[in-house]
């Protein structure tokens, strides 16, 4: 379609998109692997950071606050460069895939920690007092009484974090991780049609995030059964 001398048909080449689809999709497993590993690291580390952040002990609270502030206040791309290009200077070397998983995992932990902290704080303090009256130890109270309730509250924002990780994995292309966006850039450079390829990869990320939203709804239903 031509409008005002501008050829909109030149924006997207469906033939090139279709022919390139298998090659681009070959990067999807790497994208999802990084996303799941990073989210797993973030969930575990984020919970410990949240508990430390809410602790009465300064030796736990302040290191957690500094870590969260640093990670939230620095671009993930800079952190990826530090891990992949900077650490070899001091003799520490990561493969591109490991650097991406570590980078996104450590970064997401800071955001997850704040989500966990707010979710834990939203639970009525009477729940802690009731457990204490039953002589339940701290970690048992946390595991059996508090975390199940906090999880229901945390699911929506945690899902948003996971979606952000999935989309942010495109940054791993700069350290040569063969994920979706890196595969897209290869074809775009070879065929000199960046617009078609970037639209194609956008149309791949979109249904992936829709699928994640679907599972979010199922989890919310499961944890809301007794509410």
N, C-alpha and C positions, 0 to 999 in steps of 0.2 A: 504494500500500500504506500502511495506517495502523497504526502500532504505538505503543501508549501515548499516543495522542492526537496523535502527530506524523505528518504526512502526507509520507512519503518520495517519493510521486509528484510532489510539488511541487518536488523538487530539480532535476528535469530535464524540460524540455519538448521531446520529440523533433521535434514539428512546427516549432517555432521554430528549433531547431538545424538542421534540414534546409533550411528556407527561408533561413536566414542563412548557410549554408555557402558559397555562391558569393561573397558579399560578403566574408566573413572570409578565404577563400582568396585573394582578390585582393591581400591583404597579404603572401602567402607569397613572391612574387618579391623584394620589398623586404627581407624577412627574410634570404633566402638570398644576395642581392647583398651586403648588409652583412657577412654571415658570411664569404663567400668573399674579399671585398676585405680585411677585417680579418685573416683568417687569413694571406693572402698578405703583408700588411705585417708581421704578427707573425713569420712564418717568416724573412723576409729580415732584419729588424732584430734578431730574436732570435738569429740565428746570429752576427751581428757583435758583439752584446752578450756572447754566450757566449765568443767568442774574446778579446774585450777583458777580460772578467771573469777569464779564465785567463791573461792576459798577465803577464809579469814586469815590465812597465813600469807604474809607478804612475800615469802620466798617462793611461793607458788603463784600468787596473784600477779605480781609485777612482771615476771618473765613471760607469762601468758599474755598479758596486756601488750607488752612490747612486741611480741611475735605477731599478734593479731594486727596491731597497728602497722607494723612494717609490711606485712603481706598484703594488707588491704590498701596500703599507700604507695605501692610500687607496681608498675606495669608487669604483667606476666611475661611479656615478650622480653623485657630486660632480664628477668629471672631465668628464662630459658637460655638466653645468651650467656649468662654467668655460669650456668650449669654445664653447658655444652662447649663453649669456647673459652670460658674463663678458668674453670677448675683445672683443666690440663696443665696450666701454668704452674700449679702447685703439685702436680703429679697425680691428680684425681681425674680419671677419664670415664665418661659414661657413653654408651651407645646412644644414638639419637632417640631411639624408642624409650630407653630407660630414663634419659634426661627429660623427655616429655612427660612420662608417668610421674616421675619425682616432682617435676616442676608444677604440674597441674594439681597433683595430690597435696603438696605442701601449701599451695596457694588456696585451693578450695577449702582446706581445713580451717583457715581463718574465718571465712564466711560461714561455714557450717558451725563453728564454735559459737558465733553470735546468735545463730538460729537456735542452737541447742540451749544456750544460756537463757534466752528469752522464753523458750518453751518450758524449760524447767522452772523458771521463776513464775510462770503463769499458773502453776499447780498450787492449789490452796495449801497454805502452810499447815493446816490441820491434818493433812495427809501424813506429813512427817511426824507430827505429834502423836497421831494415832498409832503409827508404826513403832514409835519410840515407847509408847505405853505398853505395847505388846512385846517389848524387849527385842525387837528386830534390829540386827546390826545395820550399819549405814549402807553398805553395798547391797545387802539383800533388800533393804527398803527401796533403794534406787532401782534395782533390777525388777522387782515384783510389783511395786506399787507406783513409783513415779514415772519410770521410763515408758511403760505402756500408754499412760495418759499423755505424756509429753510428745510421744511419737505421733499421735493423731494430730496434734497441733502443728508439728514440724513438717508433716508430709508435703503440703503445698510449697513452702519456701525451699525445702530440700530438693523437690522436683525441679524448681526453677534453677537451682545451682547445677543440677545434673544437665539440664538443657544448655546452660551457659558453658559447661565443660565441653559438651558435644560440639557446640558451635566454635568454641575457642580452640579446639584441636586444629583448626585450620592454620593457626599460628605456628604449629609444629612443622609446617612446610618449610619455614625458614631455616630449620636445622636438619633438613633433608629426610624427615620422616615420610614414608610413602603412604600418606593418608589421602583422603578424598581431594582436598584442595591442591595438594602437590601433584596428584595425577592430572587434575584439571589444568594446572599451569603448564604441564608438559605438553598436553594437546594444544592448548591455546598458543604456546610459543611455536609449535610445529606447524599449525594450520593458519596462523596469523588471524585468528578469529576469537579474540578474548571475550567479546560480548556473549556469543553463543555459549561458550563453555561456562562462563560465570553464571548465566541464567540457568544452565543445566544443573550445576552443582547446588544452586539455591533451591531448585525444584527437588533435589535429593534430600537436602537437610530438612526441608519442610515436612514431608511425611514422616521422617524419623522422629521429629519433635512431636508430631501429632500422635504417633504411637506411644511415646513416652507419656503424653498427657492422658492417653487412654488408661495406661497402667496406674497413673496417679489417681484417676477416678476410682479404679477398682480398690486400690489400697485405702483410700478415704472411706469407701463404703465398708470395708472390712473392719477398720478401726472405729467406725462410728456405730457399729451394730448395737452397742449397749448404752449409747448416749441418749 
